[in-house]
Amino acid sequence: MSEKRRNIQLPGGIVAVGVNDQQAKVLTGRQAFVEKYCKDRGWDMLNLTIEQLLEVRAQPGWKEPA
């Protein structure tokens, strides 16, 4: 039996195509983390600098989303 795959809409008009349930969980968890992190820092999530992106990706909540 093949694993069910689907598309998910992410911020900025990005569509993740053909993801399985585990991948969807990680991507939506990261999305939620980034939204909260940017809000807490007063950043525009859709217009981050390279330095801001690197900071977000260095956080445990991005590496291991809940």
Summary of the structure (lengths in Angstrom):
residues: 66
radius of gyration: 13.1
end to end distance: 28.0
largest distance: 45.8
contacts: 146
relative contact order: 0.16
helix: 55%
strand: 17%
